[in-house]
Amino acid sequence: MNNRRFLSMALTVGLAVSLAQAYGAVKAGIRESSFGTMPDGRKVALYTLTNRAGMVVKITTYGARVVSIIVPDRHGKMADVVLGFDNLTGYLGNDPFFGAIIGRYANRIADARFTLDGKTYHLPANDGKNCLHGGPDGFDKQVWTAHELHGASPTLELTTFSRNGAAGFPGDLHVKVVYTLEANNALKINYTATTDKDTVINLTNHSYFNLAGQGNGTILNQEVMINADRFTPIGPTLIPTGKIESVAGTPLDFRKLTRIGSRIRDNYSQLNYAHGYDFNYILNRKGPGLVLAARAVDPKSGRVLEVFTTEPGVQFYTGNSLTTDGLIHGKGGKAYLHWGAYTFEAQHYPDSPNQPQFPTTELKPGQTYHQTTIFKFLTE
């Protein structure tokens, strides 16, 4: 086949795909493929979910992670808007929880210990003296079991089991996470868990978003609104002080759509502790159920992300641990820069097991832990 004919065919195929996406003619479904092999020989799978609008979400059984979210800009140009790696090998190396399901306890527990029912439980310290995201062998490091669920939208169920005493936490814990890619370009995440012994639990998803496209510079010119009047201030080790304070008059005030970079370098103690934004915001809500937690906008591409959750808080984090020299290279070899992405980690508050005034994270036998978070993508 000559080059001219090949180019003509490629353009025809590309146009057909674009038209199919524009008119909702893309075939929705799930496709399974190999993502790599663990050092102990276990196989890791990658599931590709596609809806009729052409949005694509890729999820791996390693850490039940979101590997890719591919969505259009205002002109219909598709881009992957979450950070990650092309294969399992990347996640086994220098990985800052890209796209992972976090557990047993998202965020930090002070001094890597807590007391429940009069007994003190000791956890692995992997963040100075504190336990971060369930310790060094949390749910983000587990190979989950996956099942495709048949329904109106592409749906993937992932399950894992955490034995009593794992990472120091009490109780045999059964966990299920269900990802659903809906027709309106929303990725819904449903979490459930049960235990046979009193325990604590706090699950979240740790996807890093850059609406300009993964690896396409920093997020400082993107804009964010967080539906929260209050936050939980932190000390030098990023553990909440136990107080609840207003965001009014501080660089943490995102009640109106605000450019992320407008105040991130302010000489403010909280920003100095975190080296950017890394704060638990207390969401404004009048009752249980889903509430709008945050809205992010990339003015250049027109991509918009809306986050809805049933959780009481959301951790807004601006990738402060990503290096200034782009030492982490992700999908397609792109360098991930300092402040090159942000997370919206729907959650209960950090260190709640040691802060009795915070909403409880205790789970007892006979109860079912449940939360729902939705990442919805639009354009403007």
Wavefront OBJ file of the C-alpha trace (Angstrom):
o trace
v 0.000 0.000 0.000
v 1.484 3.394 -0.961
v 1.811 6.204 1.574
v -0.852 8.405 -0.049
v -3.465 5.647 0.063
v -2.532 4.768 3.653
v -2.852 8.402 4.736
v -6.224 8.670 3.012
v -7.502 5.567 4.798
v -6.184 6.808 8.160
v -7.925 10.148 7.736
v -11.148 8.387 6.787
v -10.989 6.166 9.877
v -10.175 9.152 12.096
v -13.114 11.099 10.693
v -15.415 8.128 11.206
v -14.360 7.834 14.858
v -14.848 11.570 15.422
v -18.296 11.479 13.835
v -19.220 8.386 15.832
v -18.221 10.154 19.032
v -20.069 13.307 18.040
v -23.301 11.456 17.310
v -23.084 8.956 20.147
v -22.516 5.983 17.848
v -19.503 4.541 19.684
v -20.203 1.044 20.979
v -20.285 1.078 24.769
v -18.744 -1.780 26.704
v -15.761 -3.237 28.563
v -12.627 -4.832 27.172
v -10.072 -6.787 29.225
v -6.355 -6.922 28.466
v -3.095 -7.750 30.227
v -1.393 -5.013 32.246
v 1.595 -6.988 33.541
v 2.729 -9.589 36.049
v 3.495 -9.122 39.753
v 6.930 -10.216 41.058
v 5.233 -13.271 42.598
v 3.704 -14.269 39.248
v 0.143 -13.008 39.725
v -1.415 -11.591 36.580
v -2.706 -8.020 36.577
v -5.491 -7.000 34.206
v -6.517 -3.735 32.596
v -10.187 -3.040 31.856
v -11.168 -0.430 29.295
v -14.653 1.041 29.767
v -16.170 3.064 26.911
v -19.513 4.850 26.778
v -21.529 5.806 23.692
v -20.216 9.377 23.805
v -16.674 8.064 23.327
v -15.401 8.699 26.859
v -12.862 6.066 27.920
v -11.862 4.986 31.427
v -9.123 2.421 32.056
v -8.937 0.584 35.372
v -6.374 -1.949 36.547
v -6.792 -4.664 39.156
v -3.561 -3.479 40.799
v -4.830 -1.171 43.511
v -8.228 -0.932 41.745
v -6.633 2.092 40.093
v -7.969 4.497 37.524
v -5.212 4.449 34.896
v -6.781 6.746 32.271
v -9.785 9.000 31.799
v -10.075 10.209 28.209
v -12.555 13.047 27.613
v -13.102 15.759 24.969
v -12.306 19.468 25.130
v -14.681 22.171 23.835
v -13.644 21.339 20.257
v -14.076 17.590 20.672
v -10.345 16.861 20.969
v -9.802 13.897 23.270
v -7.134 13.839 25.994
v -6.236 11.708 28.994
v -6.768 13.879 32.095
v -5.346 11.692 34.898
v -1.745 10.890 35.758
v -0.488 7.314 35.668
v 1.759 4.822 33.913
v 1.552 2.798 30.712
v 1.996 -0.563 32.464
v 2.290 -2.256 35.841
v 6.043 -1.707 36.070
v 5.570 2.036 36.544
v 3.206 1.536 39.479
v 5.659 -0.838 41.173
v 8.309 1.902 41.167
v 8.075 5.552 42.240
v 4.311 5.813 42.518
v 2.544 8.514 44.578
v -0.772 6.591 44.736
v -1.757 7.463 41.129
v -5.456 6.626 40.652
v -5.553 4.167 43.551
v -8.281 3.079 45.909
v -6.917 4.019 49.330
v -7.526 1.982 52.488
v -7.930 0.817 55.072
v -7.662 4.427 56.142
v -7.267 7.275 53.674
v -5.056 10.156 54.749
v -3.064 10.289 57.986
v -3.368 8.720 61.435
v -1.190 10.485 64.009
v 1.737 8.572 65.528
v 0.566 5.486 63.602
v -1.775 4.362 66.358
v -5.332 4.718 67.621
v -7.466 3.385 70.467
v -10.741 1.558 69.894
v -12.861 -0.138 72.558
v -10.097 0.508 75.081
v -7.396 -1.223 73.035
v -4.540 0.571 71.285
v -3.709 -0.560 67.761
v -0.284 0.111 66.274
v 0.057 0.743 62.547
v 3.101 0.966 60.262
v 4.595 4.458 60.141
v 5.269 5.426 56.520
v 5.008 9.235 56.744
v 7.438 10.258 59.432
v 5.830 9.077 62.672
v 2.399 8.867 61.054
v 0.532 6.222 59.079
v -0.471 7.475 55.617
v -3.110 5.875 53.364
v -3.212 2.576 55.239
v 0.551 2.066 55.397
v 3.117 0.794 52.891
v 0.990 -2.239 51.957
v -2.421 -0.624 51.727
v -5.208 -1.360 49.287
v -3.282 0.540 46.608
v -0.717 -2.307 46.589
v -3.202 -5.196 46.431
v -4.301 -7.138 43.348
v -8.092 -6.937 43.397
v -10.550 -9.429 41.893
v -12.586 -7.992 39.017
v -15.997 -8.894 37.575
v -17.858 -7.194 34.762
v -21.437 -6.361 35.722
v -24.026 -6.302 32.970
v -26.371 -3.354 32.824
v -27.238 -0.183 30.981
v -23.743 1.294 31.490
v -20.265 -0.284 31.495
v -19.702 -1.392 35.096
v -16.733 -3.062 36.768
v -16.800 -4.563 40.259
v -13.550 -5.030 42.181
v -13.242 -6.811 45.525
v -10.530 -7.393 48.076
v -10.231 -8.997 51.504
v -8.174 -7.589 54.371
v -7.517 -10.053 57.148
v -7.763 -9.186 60.853
v -4.490 -7.572 61.882
v -3.433 -6.534 58.377
v -1.327 -3.369 58.760
v -2.376 -3.446 62.412
v -6.095 -2.828 61.789
v -8.671 -5.029 63.554
v -11.319 -7.146 61.848
v -11.683 -9.276 58.742
v -12.755 -6.654 56.210
v -14.521 -7.398 52.914
v -14.394 -4.473 50.477
v -16.184 -3.914 47.187
v -15.681 -0.994 44.793
v -17.904 -0.609 41.727
v -16.950 1.706 38.871
v -19.737 2.725 36.471
v -19.108 4.815 33.350
v -22.398 6.577 32.756
v -23.781 7.941 29.502
v -23.438 11.559 30.668
v -19.629 11.279 30.924
v -19.684 10.640 34.668
v -17.566 8.026 36.427
v -19.469 6.820 39.492
v -17.622 4.988 42.277
v -19.632 3.012 44.836
v -17.804 1.646 47.879
v -19.089 -0.924 50.396
v -17.384 -2.834 53.199
v -18.254 -5.145 56.079
v -16.313 -6.338 59.118
v -16.546 -9.083 61.724
v -14.949 -6.946 64.444
v -15.080 -3.308 65.481
v -12.696 -1.381 63.233
v -12.110 1.982 61.520
v -12.343 2.615 57.802
v -11.931 5.538 55.421
v -11.803 4.806 51.689
v -11.201 7.159 48.771
v -9.931 7.378 45.203
v -6.590 9.096 44.635
v -6.777 10.136 40.984
v -4.560 13.065 39.991
v -6.327 15.361 37.510
v -4.933 17.764 34.954
v -7.751 18.913 32.674
v -5.240 20.206 30.114
v -4.111 16.600 29.687
v -1.782 14.458 31.770
v 1.787 15.738 31.663
v 0.795 19.006 29.964
v 2.423 21.450 32.371
v 1.212 22.645 35.766
v -2.342 23.241 36.943
v -1.676 26.728 38.313
v -3.839 28.452 35.681
v -6.763 26.088 36.161
v -9.623 27.192 38.384
v -11.276 25.450 41.312
v -14.395 25.919 43.425
v -14.752 23.921 46.655
v -18.164 23.865 48.316
v -16.842 24.376 51.837
v -16.925 27.231 54.323
v -14.626 25.424 56.779
v -11.554 23.210 56.898
v -9.535 21.229 59.437
v -6.243 23.107 60.029
v -3.034 21.103 60.299
v 0.254 21.240 62.187
v 3.796 20.843 60.832
v 3.411 17.063 60.294
v 0.111 17.609 58.396
v -1.988 16.106 61.203
v -5.196 18.032 62.028
v -4.966 20.125 65.175
v -8.523 19.120 66.084
v -9.896 22.591 65.438
v -12.351 23.562 62.716
v -11.779 26.956 61.139
v -13.338 29.183 58.480
v -11.679 29.543 55.085
v -12.812 33.186 54.938
v -9.920 35.620 54.602
v -7.364 32.855 53.955
v -5.647 31.533 50.807
v -7.704 28.369 51.350
v -10.945 30.089 50.330
v -12.226 28.468 47.127
v -15.914 29.172 47.668
v -15.848 31.013 44.342
v -14.072 29.745 41.236
v -10.435 30.760 41.810
v -7.209 30.240 39.868
v -5.169 27.638 41.757
v -1.911 29.547 41.358
v -3.256 32.886 42.539
v -2.394 32.312 46.218
v -0.493 29.021 46.380
v 2.808 30.819 47.120
v 1.371 33.054 49.854
v 3.338 33.210 53.110
v 0.649 31.480 55.142
v 1.470 28.889 57.789
v -0.910 26.245 56.466
v 0.489 26.519 52.917
v 4.031 26.496 54.308
v 3.368 23.248 56.174
v 1.935 21.530 53.096
v 4.098 23.218 50.399
v 0.911 23.919 48.496
v -2.667 22.760 49.010
v -3.182 19.538 50.977
v -6.221 20.194 53.130
v -9.408 18.534 54.255
v -12.386 20.745 53.443
v -15.637 20.254 55.375
v -18.344 20.183 52.747
v -21.441 22.352 53.043
v -24.438 20.070 53.271
v -27.938 20.136 54.730
v -28.347 16.402 55.069
v -27.137 13.005 53.820
v -26.765 12.048 50.171
v -24.801 13.341 47.226
v -23.645 16.949 47.309
v -21.491 18.983 44.942
v -18.032 18.948 46.528
v -15.918 20.753 43.937
v -15.750 22.111 40.416
v -12.563 22.463 38.363
v -12.178 24.313 35.051
v -9.380 24.497 32.515
v -10.142 27.782 30.705
v -7.844 26.932 27.790
v -9.383 23.578 26.827
v -12.857 24.218 28.216
v -12.829 20.935 30.137
v -14.775 20.942 33.396
v -14.784 18.424 36.260
v -17.566 18.302 38.836
v -17.202 16.145 41.944
v -20.198 14.864 43.900
v -19.963 12.758 47.053
v -21.820 11.388 50.064
v -18.723 11.950 52.248
v -18.396 14.790 54.797
v -15.063 16.046 53.465
v -12.783 16.298 50.464
v -8.996 16.526 50.447
v -7.771 19.035 47.873
v -4.130 18.237 47.063
v -2.003 19.935 44.417
v 0.654 17.299 43.753
v 3.130 18.905 46.144
v 5.251 15.738 46.268
v 5.773 15.736 42.504
v 9.295 16.990 41.838
v 10.166 20.308 40.209
v 12.470 18.581 37.709
v 9.906 16.067 36.458
v 11.735 12.943 37.619
v 8.504 10.939 37.412
v 7.742 10.079 33.805
v 4.257 8.771 33.200
v 2.156 7.688 30.246
v 3.810 8.335 26.911
v 7.030 9.296 28.711
v 5.614 12.639 29.818
v 7.311 14.329 32.770
v 5.062 15.022 35.751
v 5.910 18.402 37.219
v 5.564 19.885 40.690
v 1.977 21.188 40.974
v 1.238 19.249 37.793
v -2.099 17.830 38.965
v -4.637 17.923 41.791
v -6.769 15.428 43.645
v -10.252 15.602 45.113
v -10.186 12.781 47.678
v -13.732 12.391 49.026
v -13.313 11.163 52.581
v -13.928 11.380 56.288
v -11.513 13.645 58.111
v -7.842 12.729 58.628
v -6.937 11.236 62.021
v -10.593 10.810 62.995
v -9.847 7.733 65.168
v -7.819 10.052 67.423
v -10.190 13.025 67.176
v -13.492 12.124 68.909
v -15.049 15.462 67.915
v -14.754 14.530 64.206
v -17.432 12.391 62.467
v -16.817 8.772 63.407
v -15.076 6.327 61.079
v -15.918 3.289 63.190
v -17.491 0.267 61.509
v -19.086 -2.515 63.569
v -20.204 -6.052 62.744
v -23.657 -6.027 61.164
v -23.106 -2.566 59.678
v -22.192 -1.808 56.065
v -19.813 0.983 55.162
v -21.019 2.807 52.079
v -20.032 5.870 50.137
v -20.514 7.149 46.591
v -18.364 9.606 44.665
v -18.963 10.833 41.113
v -16.485 12.500 38.763
v -18.495 14.200 36.015
v -16.845 15.734 32.936
v -18.302 18.580 30.862
v -17.127 21.379 28.569
v -17.800 25.079 28.401
l 1 2 3 4 5 6 7 8 9 10 11 12 13 14 15 16 17 18 19 20 21 22 23 24 25 26 27 28 29 30 31 32 33 34 35 36 37 38 39 40 41 42 43 44 45 46 47 48 49 50 51 52 53 54 55 56 57 58 59 60 61 62 63 64 65 66 67 68 69 70 71 72 73 74 75 76 77 78 79 80 81 82 83 84 85 86 87 88 89 90 91 92 93 94 95 96 97 98 99 100 101 102 103 104 105 106 107 108 109 110 111 112 113 114 115 116 117 118 119 120 121 122 123 124 125 126 127 128 129 130 131 132 133 134 135 136 137 138 139 140 141 142 143 144 145 146 147 148 149 150 151 152 153 154 155 156 157 158 159 160 161 162 163 164 165 166 167 168 169 170 171 172 173 174 175 176 177 178 179 180 181 182 183 184 185 186 187 188 189 190 191 192 193 194 195 196 197 198 199 200 201 202 203 204 205 206 207 208 209 210 211 212 213 214 215 216 217 218 219 220 221 222 223 224 225 226 227 228 229 230 231 232 233 234 235 236 237 238 239 240 241 242 243 244 245 246 247 248 249 250 251 252 253 254 255 256 257 258 259 260 261 262 263 264 265 266 267 268 269 270 271 272 273 274 275 276 277 278 279 280 281 282 283 284 285 286 287 288 289 290 291 292 293 294 295 296 297 298 299 300 301 302 303 304 305 306 307 308 309 310 311 312 313 314 315 316 317 318 319 320 321 322 323 324 325 326 327 328 329 330 331 332 333 334 335 336 337 338 339 340 341 342 343 344 345 346 347 348 349 350 351 352 353 354 355 356 357 358 359 360 361 362 363 364 365 366 367 368 369 370 371 372 373 374 375 376 377 378 379 380
